[in-house]
Amino acid sequence: MEIKISDDAFEWFNEEMEVTAGEAVRFFVRYGGSGLQPGFSLGVTKDQPHEAAIEVEKDQVTYFIEQNDLWYFDGKNLSVSVNDELDELDYSYE
């Protein structure tokens, strides 16, 4: 499994979440909404890894998923891009 983040999504994190070098961004499972698993959806927050299972780094920022959230992805890769019409993150699973 891997995390793929588009260039426009990296820019979104810099602008919308004010992510800077040395920080980390976590993709986490939250209850409610719709997503890959019924009744759950994906959230995003600034956090530091504790038991990161998957991570990718760009411009000294780490983007990661914790070990306890891997079940949500069911072995699929996470691709993060930006929905230009809504100006928000868009997740897809490959």
Secondary structure, DSSP 4 states (H G I P E B T S, - for coil): --EEE-HHHHHHHHHHS---TT-EEEEEEEESS-SSSTTEEEEEEE---SSEEEEEEETTEEEEEEGGGGGGGTTPPEEEEEETTTTEEEEEE-
